[in-house]
Amino acid sequence: MPDMSASASLAMTRLVPLAKEVDENKVTPGVLGFLVFAVMALAVWFLMKSMTRHMKKVDFQESPEAAASKDTGAKAAESAAAKRG
């Protein structure tokens, strides 16, 4: 595995002179901030499209077989209660 401290050190030596050129009274997000925001916005958009597609697949209607089995179970419970009482 490569030594990450060497690459971090190299990156810092190249970025420090750029940081000194920035006016301390006027700091803006710049192009990098815009790119990060744009990537996050695209990711949210794709996630929303995916969620919508998956939610359309969900069937909220109870199937007739499940309803029939519940009715049968309820009738069986009523008949058992009637036999006891």
PDB file of N, CA, C and O in Angstrom, chain B, residues numbered from 101:
ATOM      1  N   MET B 101       0.840  -1.165   0.000  1.00  0.00           N
ATOM      2  CA  MET B 101       0.000   0.000   0.000  1.00  0.00           C
ATOM      3  C   MET B 101       0.891   1.235   0.000  1.00  0.00           C
ATOM      4  O   MET B 101       1.821   1.318   0.802  1.00  0.00           O
ATOM      5  N   PRO B 102       0.624   2.206  -0.891  1.00  0.00           N
ATOM      6  CA  PRO B 102       1.494   3.373  -0.974  1.00  0.00           C
ATOM      7  C   PRO B 102       1.374   4.247   0.271  1.00  0.00           C
ATOM      8  O   PRO B 102       0.355   4.260   0.961  1.00  0.00           O
ATOM      9  N   ASP B 103       2.443   4.965   0.521  1.00  0.00           N
ATOM     10  CA  ASP B 103       2.489   5.859   1.672  1.00  0.00           C
ATOM     11  C   ASP B 103       1.658   7.109   1.370  1.00  0.00           C
ATOM     12  O   ASP B 103       2.007   7.888   0.484  1.00  0.00           O
ATOM     13  N   MET B 104       0.568   7.297   2.101  1.00  0.00           N
ATOM     14  CA  MET B 104      -0.342   8.403   1.851  1.00  0.00           C
ATOM     15  C   MET B 104       0.189   9.722   2.389  1.00  0.00           C
ATOM     16  O   MET B 104      -0.208  10.789   1.920  1.00  0.00           O
ATOM     17  N   SER B 105       1.083   9.660   3.370  1.00  0.00           N
ATOM     18  CA  SER B 105       1.599  10.910   3.936  1.00  0.00           C
ATOM     19  C   SER B 105       2.461  11.660   2.927  1.00  0.00           C
ATOM     20  O   SER B 105       2.506  12.890   2.948  1.00  0.00           O
ATOM     21  N   ALA B 106       3.139  10.941   2.051  1.00  0.00           N
ATOM     22  CA  ALA B 106       3.960  11.603   1.039  1.00  0.00           C
ATOM     23  C   ALA B 106       3.091  12.336   0.033  1.00  0.00           C
ATOM     24  O   ALA B 106       3.415  13.457  -0.358  1.00  0.00           O
ATOM     25  N   SER B 107       1.994  11.724  -0.393  1.00  0.00           N
ATOM     26  CA  SER B 107       1.110  12.383  -1.350  1.00  0.00           C
ATOM     27  C   SER B 107       0.364  13.545  -0.697  1.00  0.00           C
ATOM     28  O   SER B 107       0.101  14.557  -1.347  1.00  0.00           O
ATOM     29  N   ALA B 108       0.022  13.404   0.585  1.00  0.00           N
ATOM     30  CA  ALA B 108      -0.628  14.505   1.298  1.00  0.00           C
ATOM     31  C   ALA B 108       0.331  15.673   1.458  1.00  0.00           C
ATOM     32  O   ALA B 108      -0.059  16.834   1.329  1.00  0.00           O
ATOM     33  N   SER B 109       1.575  15.358   1.736  1.00  0.00           N
ATOM     34  CA  SER B 109       2.581  16.409   1.881  1.00  0.00           C
ATOM     35  C   SER B 109       2.795  17.137   0.561  1.00  0.00           C
ATOM     36  O   SER B 109       2.909  18.362   0.539  1.00  0.00           O
ATOM     37  N   LEU B 110       2.849  16.398  -0.527  1.00  0.00           N
ATOM     38  CA  LEU B 110       3.017  16.999  -1.846  1.00  0.00           C
ATOM     39  C   LEU B 110       1.829  17.893  -2.184  1.00  0.00           C
ATOM     40  O   LEU B 110       2.009  18.984  -2.725  1.00  0.00           O
ATOM     41  N   ALA B 111       0.617  17.439  -1.870  1.00  0.00           N
ATOM     42  CA  ALA B 111      -0.575  18.237  -2.142  1.00  0.00           C
ATOM     43  C   ALA B 111      -0.570  19.516  -1.317  1.00  0.00           C
ATOM     44  O   ALA B 111      -0.946  20.577  -1.815  1.00  0.00           O
ATOM     45  N   MET B 112      -0.154  19.428  -0.081  1.00  0.00           N
ATOM     46  CA  MET B 112      -0.134  20.617   0.777  1.00  0.00           C
ATOM     47  C   MET B 112       0.908  21.628   0.300  1.00  0.00           C
ATOM     48  O   MET B 112       0.667  22.834   0.366  1.00  0.00           O
ATOM     49  N   THR B 113       2.053  21.162  -0.177  1.00  0.00           N
ATOM     50  CA  THR B 113       3.070  22.115  -0.636  1.00  0.00           C
ATOM     51  C   THR B 113       2.608  22.841  -1.896  1.00  0.00           C
ATOM     52  O   THR B 113       3.026  23.971  -2.148  1.00  0.00           O
ATOM     53  N   ARG B 114       1.754  22.203  -2.683  1.00  0.00           N
ATOM     54  CA  ARG B 114       1.256  22.873  -3.883  1.00  0.00           C
ATOM     55  C   ARG B 114       0.056  23.765  -3.591  1.00  0.00           C
ATOM     56  O   ARG B 114      -0.155  24.754  -4.293  1.00  0.00           O
ATOM     57  N   LEU B 115      -0.735  23.438  -2.570  1.00  0.00           N
ATOM     58  CA  LEU B 115      -1.935  24.208  -2.262  1.00  0.00           C
ATOM     59  C   LEU B 115      -1.670  25.397  -1.357  1.00  0.00           C
ATOM     60  O   LEU B 115      -2.426  26.368  -1.402  1.00  0.00           O
ATOM     61  N   VAL B 116      -0.639  25.362  -0.546  1.00  0.00           N
ATOM     62  CA  VAL B 116      -0.357  26.462   0.379  1.00  0.00           C
ATOM     63  C   VAL B 116      -0.095  27.766  -0.367  1.00  0.00           C
ATOM     64  O   VAL B 116      -0.633  28.794   0.043  1.00  0.00           O
ATOM     65  N   PRO B 117       0.706  27.787  -1.445  1.00  0.00           N
ATOM     66  CA  PRO B 117       0.887  29.066  -2.158  1.00  0.00           C
ATOM     67  C   PRO B 117      -0.430  29.590  -2.742  1.00  0.00           C
ATOM     68  O   PRO B 117      -0.626  30.803  -2.809  1.00  0.00           O
ATOM     69  N   LEU B 118      -1.321  28.716  -3.157  1.00  0.00           N
ATOM     70  CA  LEU B 118      -2.611  29.163  -3.677  1.00  0.00           C
ATOM     71  C   LEU B 118      -3.458  29.778  -2.572  1.00  0.00           C
ATOM     72  O   LEU B 118      -4.194  30.736  -2.810  1.00  0.00           O
ATOM     73  N   ALA B 119      -3.357  29.235  -1.377  1.00  0.00           N
ATOM     74  CA  ALA B 119      -4.127  29.758  -0.257  1.00  0.00           C
ATOM     75  C   ALA B 119      -3.640  31.137   0.150  1.00  0.00           C
ATOM     76  O   ALA B 119      -4.437  31.948   0.624  1.00  0.00           O
ATOM     77  N   LYS B 120      -2.361  31.427  -0.020  1.00  0.00           N
ATOM     78  CA  LYS B 120      -1.835  32.741   0.344  1.00  0.00           C
ATOM     79  C   LYS B 120      -2.308  33.820  -0.627  1.00  0.00           C
ATOM     80  O   LYS B 120      -2.361  34.996  -0.269  1.00  0.00           O
ATOM     81  N   GLU B 121      -2.652  33.425  -1.853  1.00  0.00           N
ATOM     82  CA  GLU B 121      -3.119  34.393  -2.831  1.00  0.00           C
ATOM     83  C   GLU B 121      -4.559  34.819  -2.571  1.00  0.00           C
ATOM     84  O   GLU B 121      -4.989  35.846  -3.095  1.00  0.00           O
ATOM     85  N   VAL B 122      -5.311  34.070  -1.787  1.00  0.00           N
ATOM     86  CA  VAL B 122      -6.709  34.371  -1.522  1.00  0.00           C
ATOM     87  C   VAL B 122      -6.800  35.536  -0.555  1.00  0.00           C
ATOM     88  O   VAL B 122      -6.114  35.562   0.467  1.00  0.00           O
ATOM     89  N   ASP B 123      -7.661  36.511  -0.888  1.00  0.00           N
ATOM     90  CA  ASP B 123      -7.897  37.642   0.002  1.00  0.00           C
ATOM     91  C   ASP B 123      -8.669  37.130   1.220  1.00  0.00           C
ATOM     92  O   ASP B 123      -9.735  36.533   1.074  1.00  0.00           O
ATOM     93  N   GLU B 124      -8.139  37.359   2.405  1.00  0.00           N
ATOM     94  CA  GLU B 124      -8.758  36.833   3.618  1.00  0.00           C
ATOM     95  C   GLU B 124     -10.108  37.474   3.907  1.00  0.00           C
ATOM     96  O   GLU B 124     -10.918  36.899   4.633  1.00  0.00           O
ATOM     97  N   ASN B 125     -10.364  38.655   3.352  1.00  0.00           N
ATOM     98  CA  ASN B 125     -11.639  39.334   3.585  1.00  0.00           C
ATOM     99  C   ASN B 125     -12.713  38.921   2.578  1.00  0.00           C
ATOM    100  O   ASN B 125     -13.890  39.227   2.769  1.00  0.00           O
ATOM    101  N   LYS B 126     -12.323  38.239   1.522  1.00  0.00           N
ATOM    102  CA  LYS B 126     -13.279  37.844   0.491  1.00  0.00           C
ATOM    103  C   LYS B 126     -13.025  36.380   0.117  1.00  0.00           C
ATOM    104  O   LYS B 126     -12.180  36.070  -0.723  1.00  0.00           O
ATOM    105  N   VAL B 127     -13.770  35.509   0.757  1.00  0.00           N
ATOM    106  CA  VAL B 127     -13.631  34.088   0.473  1.00  0.00           C
ATOM    107  C   VAL B 127     -14.963  33.590  -0.088  1.00  0.00           C
ATOM    108  O   VAL B 127     -16.010  33.783   0.529  1.00  0.00           O
ATOM    109  N   THR B 128     -14.920  32.952  -1.252  1.00  0.00           N
ATOM    110  CA  THR B 128     -16.116  32.416  -1.889  1.00  0.00           C
ATOM    111  C   THR B 128     -15.932  30.921  -2.139  1.00  0.00           C
ATOM    112  O   THR B 128     -14.803  30.431  -2.150  1.00  0.00           O
ATOM    113  N   PRO B 129     -17.027  30.194  -2.339  1.00  0.00           N
ATOM    114  CA  PRO B 129     -16.896  28.760  -2.581  1.00  0.00           C
ATOM    115  C   PRO B 129     -16.190  28.441  -3.891  1.00  0.00           C
ATOM    116  O   PRO B 129     -15.504  27.423  -3.988  1.00  0.00           O
ATOM    117  N   GLY B 130     -16.343  29.278  -4.881  1.00  0.00           N
ATOM    118  CA  GLY B 130     -15.646  29.093  -6.143  1.00  0.00           C
ATOM    119  C   GLY B 130     -16.172  27.936  -6.963  1.00  0.00           C
ATOM    120  O   GLY B 130     -17.278  27.443  -6.743  1.00  0.00           O
ATOM    121  N   VAL B 131     -15.360  27.516  -7.908  1.00  0.00           N
ATOM    122  CA  VAL B 131     -15.742  26.472  -8.844  1.00  0.00           C
ATOM    123  C   VAL B 131     -15.864  25.127  -8.135  1.00  0.00           C
ATOM    124  O   VAL B 131     -16.781  24.358  -8.422  1.00  0.00           O
ATOM    125  N   LEU B 132     -14.966  24.842  -7.229  1.00  0.00           N
ATOM    126  CA  LEU B 132     -15.023  23.568  -6.512  1.00  0.00           C
ATOM    127  C   LEU B 132     -16.315  23.449  -5.715  1.00  0.00           C
ATOM    128  O   LEU B 132     -16.944  22.391  -5.712  1.00  0.00           O
ATOM    129  N   GLY B 133     -16.712  24.507  -5.047  1.00  0.00           N
ATOM    130  CA  GLY B 133     -17.964  24.491  -4.295  1.00  0.00           C
ATOM    131  C   GLY B 133     -19.159  24.260  -5.201  1.00  0.00           C
ATOM    132  O   GLY B 133     -20.072  23.513  -4.851  1.00  0.00           O
ATOM    133  N   PHE B 134     -19.158  24.897  -6.367  1.00  0.00           N
ATOM    134  CA  PHE B 134     -20.239  24.699  -7.322  1.00  0.00           C
ATOM    135  C   PHE B 134     -20.273  23.262  -7.822  1.00  0.00           C
ATOM    136  O   PHE B 134     -21.343  22.663  -7.925  1.00  0.00           O
ATOM    137  N   LEU B 135     -19.102  22.706  -8.135  1.00  0.00           N
ATOM    138  CA  LEU B 135     -19.053  21.331  -8.636  1.00  0.00           C
ATOM    139  C   LEU B 135     -19.553  20.338  -7.588  1.00  0.00           C
ATOM    140  O   LEU B 135     -20.295  19.411  -7.915  1.00  0.00           O
ATOM    141  N   VAL B 136     -19.153  20.528  -6.340  1.00  0.00           N
ATOM    142  CA  VAL B 136     -19.604  19.639  -5.270  1.00  0.00           C
ATOM    143  C   VAL B 136     -21.120  19.737  -5.128  1.00  0.00           C
ATOM    144  O   VAL B 136     -21.800  18.718  -5.004  1.00  0.00           O
ATOM    145  N   PHE B 137     -21.653  20.959  -5.147  1.00  0.00           N
ATOM    146  CA  PHE B 137     -23.097  21.154  -5.036  1.00  0.00           C
ATOM    147  C   PHE B 137     -23.826  20.519  -6.221  1.00  0.00           C
ATOM    148  O   PHE B 137     -24.867  19.889  -6.037  1.00  0.00           O
ATOM    149  N   ALA B 138     -23.294  20.677  -7.423  1.00  0.00           N
ATOM    150  CA  ALA B 138     -23.927  20.124  -8.617  1.00  0.00           C
ATOM    151  C   ALA B 138     -23.930  18.594  -8.569  1.00  0.00           C
ATOM    152  O   ALA B 138     -24.927  17.969  -8.931  1.00  0.00           O
ATOM    153  N   VAL B 139     -22.841  17.994  -8.132  1.00  0.00           N
ATOM    154  CA  VAL B 139     -22.777  16.530  -8.033  1.00  0.00           C
ATOM    155  C   VAL B 139     -23.776  16.024  -6.993  1.00  0.00           C
ATOM    156  O   VAL B 139     -24.450  15.018  -7.214  1.00  0.00           O
ATOM    157  N   MET B 140     -23.870  16.717  -5.866  1.00  0.00           N
ATOM    158  CA  MET B 140     -24.826  16.303  -4.841  1.00  0.00           C
ATOM    159  C   MET B 140     -26.267  16.457  -5.346  1.00  0.00           C
ATOM    160  O   MET B 140     -27.112  15.608  -5.064  1.00  0.00           O
ATOM    161  N   ALA B 141     -26.549  17.522  -6.080  1.00  0.00           N
ATOM    162  CA  ALA B 141     -27.892  17.729  -6.627  1.00  0.00           C
ATOM    163  C   ALA B 141     -28.234  16.626  -7.630  1.00  0.00           C
ATOM    164  O   ALA B 141     -29.352  16.112  -7.621  1.00  0.00           O
ATOM    165  N   LEU B 142     -27.303  16.266  -8.477  1.00  0.00           N
ATOM    166  CA  LEU B 142     -27.541  15.180  -9.427  1.00  0.00           C
ATOM    167  C   LEU B 142     -27.765  13.851  -8.710  1.00  0.00           C
ATOM    168  O   LEU B 142     -28.626  13.066  -9.108  1.00  0.00           O
ATOM    169  N   ALA B 143     -27.002  13.603  -7.670  1.00  0.00           N
ATOM    170  CA  ALA B 143     -27.165  12.357  -6.911  1.00  0.00           C
ATOM    171  C   ALA B 143     -28.556  12.293  -6.281  1.00  0.00           C
ATOM    172  O   ALA B 143     -29.202  11.245  -6.312  1.00  0.00           O
ATOM    173  N   VAL B 144     -29.016  13.395  -5.715  1.00  0.00           N
ATOM    174  CA  VAL B 144     -30.352  13.419  -5.108  1.00  0.00           C
ATOM    175  C   VAL B 144     -31.419  13.214  -6.179  1.00  0.00           C
ATOM    176  O   VAL B 144     -32.402  12.509  -5.952  1.00  0.00           O
ATOM    177  N   TRP B 145     -31.228  13.828  -7.345  1.00  0.00           N
ATOM    178  CA  TRP B 145     -32.194  13.689  -8.432  1.00  0.00           C
ATOM    179  C   TRP B 145     -32.296  12.221  -8.875  1.00  0.00           C
ATOM    180  O   TRP B 145     -33.395  11.697  -9.054  1.00  0.00           O
ATOM    181  N   PHE B 146     -31.137  11.561  -9.049  1.00  0.00           N
ATOM    182  CA  PHE B 146     -31.151  10.150  -9.442  1.00  0.00           C
ATOM    183  C   PHE B 146     -31.763   9.270  -8.355  1.00  0.00           C
ATOM    184  O   PHE B 146     -32.487   8.323  -8.662  1.00  0.00           O
ATOM    185  N   LEU B 147     -31.478   9.576  -7.086  1.00  0.00           N
ATOM    186  CA  LEU B 147     -32.067   8.802  -6.001  1.00  0.00           C
ATOM    187  C   LEU B 147     -33.583   8.965  -5.961  1.00  0.00           C
ATOM    188  O   LEU B 147     -34.299   7.996  -5.707  1.00  0.00           O
ATOM    189  N   MET B 148     -34.081  10.172  -6.206  1.00  0.00           N
ATOM    190  CA  MET B 148     -35.526  10.408  -6.223  1.00  0.00           C
ATOM    191  C   MET B 148     -36.185   9.664  -7.387  1.00  0.00           C
ATOM    192  O   MET B 148     -37.271   9.105  -7.234  1.00  0.00           O
ATOM    193  N   LYS B 149     -35.527   9.660  -8.552  1.00  0.00           N
ATOM    194  CA  LYS B 149     -36.071   8.917  -9.692  1.00  0.00           C
ATOM    195  C   LYS B 149     -36.131   7.426  -9.366  1.00  0.00           C
ATOM    196  O   LYS B 149     -37.117   6.759  -9.680  1.00  0.00           O
ATOM    197  N   SER B 150     -35.098   6.913  -8.751  1.00  0.00           N
ATOM    198  CA  SER B 150     -35.056   5.498  -8.393  1.00  0.00           C
ATOM    199  C   SER B 150     -36.141   5.173  -7.366  1.00  0.00           C
ATOM    200  O   SER B 150     -36.820   4.152  -7.478  1.00  0.00           O
ATOM    201  N   MET B 151     -36.302   6.047  -6.360  1.00  0.00           N
ATOM    202  CA  MET B 151     -37.315   5.807  -5.344  1.00  0.00           C
ATOM    203  C   MET B 151     -38.713   5.834  -5.963  1.00  0.00           C
ATOM    204  O   MET B 151     -39.561   5.016  -5.608  1.00  0.00           O
ATOM    205  N   THR B 152     -38.958   6.764  -6.880  1.00  0.00           N
ATOM    206  CA  THR B 152     -40.259   6.839  -7.539  1.00  0.00           C
ATOM    207  C   THR B 152     -40.527   5.572  -8.333  1.00  0.00           C
ATOM    208  O   THR B 152     -41.636   5.040  -8.298  1.00  0.00           O
ATOM    209  N   ARG B 153     -39.526   5.087  -9.044  1.00  0.00           N
ATOM    210  CA  ARG B 153     -39.675   3.860  -9.822  1.00  0.00           C
ATOM    211  C   ARG B 153     -39.981   2.675  -8.912  1.00  0.00           C
ATOM    212  O   ARG B 153     -40.828   1.846  -9.243  1.00  0.00           O
ATOM    213  N   HIS B 154     -39.299   2.586  -7.768  1.00  0.00           N
ATOM    214  CA  HIS B 154     -39.535   1.479  -6.851  1.00  0.00           C
ATOM    215  C   HIS B 154     -40.898   1.598  -6.169  1.00  0.00           C
ATOM    216  O   HIS B 154     -41.559   0.588  -5.930  1.00  0.00           O
ATOM    217  N   MET B 155     -41.318   2.808  -5.860  1.00  0.00           N
ATOM    218  CA  MET B 155     -42.618   2.989  -5.212  1.00  0.00           C
ATOM    219  C   MET B 155     -43.769   2.668  -6.159  1.00  0.00           C
ATOM    220  O   MET B 155     -44.834   2.239  -5.715  1.00  0.00           O
ATOM    221  N   LYS B 156     -43.567   2.872  -7.463  1.00  0.00           N
ATOM    222  CA  LYS B 156     -44.610   2.527  -8.430  1.00  0.00           C
ATOM    223  C   LYS B 156     -44.814   1.019  -8.511  1.00  0.00           C
ATOM    224  O   LYS B 156     -45.894   0.563  -8.888  1.00  0.00           O
ATOM    225  N   LYS B 157     -43.802   0.247  -8.165  1.00  0.00           N
ATOM    226  CA  LYS B 157     -43.899  -1.211  -8.198  1.00  0.00           C
ATOM    227  C   LYS B 157     -44.673  -1.767  -7.005  1.00  0.00           C
ATOM    228  O   LYS B 157     -45.138  -2.906  -7.049  1.00  0.00           O
ATOM    229  N   VAL B 158     -44.817  -0.981  -5.947  1.00  0.00           N
ATOM    230  CA  VAL B 158     -45.472  -1.451  -4.735  1.00  0.00           C
ATOM    231  C   VAL B 158     -46.977  -1.508  -4.970  1.00  0.00           C
ATOM    232  O   VAL B 158     -47.578  -0.545  -5.447  1.00  0.00           O
ATOM    233  N   ASP B 159     -47.578  -2.647  -4.628  1.00  0.00           N
ATOM    234  CA  ASP B 159     -49.016  -2.831  -4.776  1.00  0.00           C
ATOM    235  C   ASP B 159     -49.656  -2.690  -3.398  1.00  0.00           C
ATOM    236  O   ASP B 159     -49.416  -3.509  -2.511  1.00  0.00           O
ATOM    237  N   PHE B 160     -50.464  -1.656  -3.223  1.00  0.00           N
ATOM    238  CA  PHE B 160     -51.086  -1.410  -1.929  1.00  0.00           C
ATOM    239  C   PHE B 160     -52.419  -2.130  -1.769  1.00  0.00           C
ATOM    240  O   PHE B 160     -53.001  -2.108  -0.685  1.00  0.00           O
ATOM    241  N   GLN B 161     -52.912  -2.765  -2.824  1.00  0.00           N
ATOM    242  CA  GLN B 161     -54.180  -3.478  -2.753  1.00  0.00           C
ATOM    243  C   GLN B 161     -53.955  -4.851  -2.135  1.00  0.00           C
ATOM    244  O   GLN B 161     -52.986  -5.542  -2.453  1.00  0.00           O
ATOM    245  N   GLU B 162     -54.865  -5.233  -1.250  1.00  0.00           N
ATOM    246  CA  GLU B 162     -54.762  -6.550  -0.637  1.00  0.00           C
ATOM    247  C   GLU B 162     -55.211  -7.592  -1.648  1.00  0.00           C
ATOM    248  O   GLU B 162     -56.232  -7.419  -2.313  1.00  0.00           O
ATOM    249  N   SER B 163     -54.471  -8.644  -1.763  1.00  0.00           N
ATOM    250  CA  SER B 163     -54.808  -9.668  -2.741  1.00  0.00           C
ATOM    251  C   SER B 163     -56.068 -10.417  -2.298  1.00  0.00           C
ATOM    252  O   SER B 163     -56.302 -10.562  -1.098  1.00  0.00           O
ATOM    253  N   PRO B 164     -56.878 -10.892  -3.244  1.00  0.00           N
ATOM    254  CA  PRO B 164     -58.126 -11.600  -2.880  1.00  0.00           C
ATOM    255  C   PRO B 164     -57.876 -12.863  -2.065  1.00  0.00           C
ATOM    256  O   PRO B 164     -58.685 -13.207  -1.203  1.00  0.00           O
ATOM    257  N   GLU B 165     -56.770 -13.561  -2.321  1.00  0.00           N
ATOM    258  CA  GLU B 165     -56.482 -14.781  -1.573  1.00  0.00           C
ATOM    259  C   GLU B 165     -56.242 -14.467  -0.099  1.00  0.00           C
ATOM    260  O   GLU B 165     -56.712 -15.190   0.781  1.00  0.00           O
ATOM    261  N   ALA B 166     -55.508 -13.384   0.166  1.00  0.00           N
ATOM    262  CA  ALA B 166     -55.225 -13.021   1.556  1.00  0.00           C
ATOM    263  C   ALA B 166     -56.501 -12.585   2.261  1.00  0.00           C
ATOM    264  O   ALA B 166     -56.704 -12.903   3.433  1.00  0.00           O
ATOM    265  N   ALA B 167     -57.363 -11.859   1.555  1.00  0.00           N
ATOM    266  CA  ALA B 167     -58.630 -11.429   2.152  1.00  0.00           C
ATOM    267  C   ALA B 167     -59.514 -12.635   2.438  1.00  0.00           C
ATOM    268  O   ALA B 167     -60.173 -12.679   3.476  1.00  0.00           O
ATOM    269  N   ALA B 168     -59.541 -13.615   1.534  1.00  0.00           N
ATOM    270  CA  ALA B 168     -60.356 -14.808   1.730  1.00  0.00           C
ATOM    271  C   ALA B 168     -59.845 -15.620   2.917  1.00  0.00           C
ATOM    272  O   ALA B 168     -60.636 -16.151   3.696  1.00  0.00           O
ATOM    273  N   SER B 169     -58.537 -15.715   3.051  1.00  0.00           N
ATOM    274  CA  SER B 169     -57.997 -16.495   4.174  1.00  0.00           C
ATOM    275  C   SER B 169     -58.272 -15.794   5.493  1.00  0.00           C
ATOM    276  O   SER B 169     -58.485 -16.456   6.508  1.00  0.00           O
ATOM    277  N   LYS B 170     -58.271 -14.461   5.498  1.00  0.00           N
ATOM    278  CA  LYS B 170     -58.594 -13.731   6.724  1.00  0.00           C
ATOM    279  C   LYS B 170     -60.063 -13.933   7.079  1.00  0.00           C
ATOM    280  O   LYS B 170     -60.404 -14.102   8.250  1.00  0.00           O
ATOM    281  N   ASP B 171     -60.939 -13.915   6.060  1.00  0.00           N
ATOM    282  CA  ASP B 171     -62.358 -14.133   6.308  1.00  0.00           C
ATOM    283  C   ASP B 171     -62.592 -15.546   6.849  1.00  0.00           C
ATOM    284  O   ASP B 171     -63.385 -15.747   7.768  1.00  0.00           O
ATOM    285  N   THR B 172     -61.899 -16.505   6.274  1.00  0.00           N
ATOM    286  CA  THR B 172     -62.030 -17.893   6.722  1.00  0.00           C
ATOM    287  C   THR B 172     -61.553 -18.012   8.160  1.00  0.00           C
ATOM    288  O   THR B 172     -62.183 -18.691   8.971  1.00  0.00           O
ATOM    289  N   GLY B 173     -60.454 -17.361   8.478  1.00  0.00           N
ATOM    290  CA  GLY B 173     -59.927 -17.396   9.847  1.00  0.00           C
ATOM    291  C   GLY B 173     -60.883 -16.727  10.819  1.00  0.00           C
ATOM    292  O   GLY B 173     -61.056 -17.209  11.938  1.00  0.00           O
ATOM    293  N   ALA B 174     -61.504 -15.633  10.419  1.00  0.00           N
ATOM    294  CA  ALA B 174     -62.451 -14.938  11.289  1.00  0.00           C
ATOM    295  C   ALA B 174     -63.690 -15.789  11.506  1.00  0.00           C
ATOM    296  O   ALA B 174     -64.208 -15.853  12.621  1.00  0.00           O
ATOM    297  N   LYS B 175     -64.175 -16.449  10.446  1.00  0.00           N
ATOM    298  CA  LYS B 175     -65.357 -17.317  10.577  1.00  0.00           C
ATOM    299  C   LYS B 175     -65.043 -18.503  11.483  1.00  0.00           C
ATOM    300  O   LYS B 175     -65.888 -18.913  12.279  1.00  0.00           O
ATOM    301  N   ALA B 176     -63.850 -19.053  11.371  1.00  0.00           N
ATOM    302  CA  ALA B 176     -63.458 -20.182  12.218  1.00  0.00           C
ATOM    303  C   ALA B 176     -63.394 -19.751  13.675  1.00  0.00           C
ATOM    304  O   ALA B 176     -63.798 -20.501  14.564  1.00  0.00           O
ATOM    305  N   ALA B 177     -62.888 -18.540  13.926  1.00  0.00           N
ATOM    306  CA  ALA B 177     -62.814 -18.044  15.297  1.00  0.00           C
ATOM    307  C   ALA B 177     -64.212 -17.808  15.862  1.00  0.00           C
ATOM    308  O   ALA B 177     -64.454 -18.069  17.041  1.00  0.00           O
ATOM    309  N   GLU B 178     -65.138 -17.316  15.032  1.00  0.00           N
ATOM    310  CA  GLU B 178     -66.516 -17.082  15.482  1.00  0.00           C
ATOM    311  C   GLU B 178     -67.206 -18.401  15.808  1.00  0.00           C
ATOM    312  O   GLU B 178     -67.905 -18.513  16.814  1.00  0.00           O
ATOM    313  N   SER B 179     -67.007 -19.386  14.960  1.00  0.00           N
ATOM    314  CA  SER B 179     -67.649 -20.683  15.209  1.00  0.00           C
ATOM    315  C   SER B 179     -67.069 -21.349  16.455  1.00  0.00           C
ATOM    316  O   SER B 179     -67.796 -22.011  17.196  1.00  0.00           O
ATOM    317  N   ALA B 180     -65.768 -21.183  16.694  1.00  0.00           N
ATOM    318  CA  ALA B 180     -65.153 -21.744  17.900  1.00  0.00           C
ATOM    319  C   ALA B 180     -65.694 -21.044  19.146  1.00  0.00           C
ATOM    320  O   ALA B 180     -65.938 -21.686  20.167  1.00  0.00           O
ATOM    321  N   ALA B 181     -65.880 -19.733  19.057  1.00  0.00           N
ATOM    322  CA  ALA B 181     -66.412 -18.985  20.200  1.00  0.00           C
ATOM    323  C   ALA B 181     -67.863 -19.378  20.444  1.00  0.00           C
ATOM    324  O   ALA B 181     -68.300 -19.455  21.592  1.00  0.00           O
ATOM    325  N   ALA B 182     -68.611 -19.627  19.375  1.00  0.00           N
ATOM    326  CA  ALA B 182     -70.007 -20.021  19.536  1.00  0.00           C
ATOM    327  C   ALA B 182     -70.127 -21.402  20.174  1.00  0.00           C
ATOM    328  O   ALA B 182     -71.044 -21.653  20.956  1.00  0.00           O
ATOM    329  N   LYS B 183     -69.193 -22.298  19.836  1.00  0.00           N
ATOM    330  CA  LYS B 183     -69.232 -23.641  20.420  1.00  0.00           C
ATOM    331  C   LYS B 183     -68.902 -23.598  21.905  1.00  0.00           C
ATOM    332  O   LYS B 183     -69.442 -24.381  22.686  1.00  0.00           O
ATOM    333  N   ARG B 184     -68.012 -22.681  22.298  1.00  0.00           N
ATOM    334  CA  ARG B 184     -67.639 -22.575  23.717  1.00  0.00           C
ATOM    335  C   ARG B 184     -68.772 -21.973  24.538  1.00  0.00           C
ATOM    336  O   ARG B 184     -68.997 -22.358  25.685  1.00  0.00           O
ATOM    337  N   GLY B 185     -69.480 -21.026  23.936  1.00  0.00           N
ATOM    338  CA  GLY B 185     -70.474 -20.264  24.697  1.00  0.00           C
ATOM    339  C   GLY B 185     -71.814 -20.799  24.636  1.00  0.00           C
ATOM    340  O   GLY B 185     -72.730 -20.238  25.239  1.00  0.00           O
TER     341      GLY B 185
END
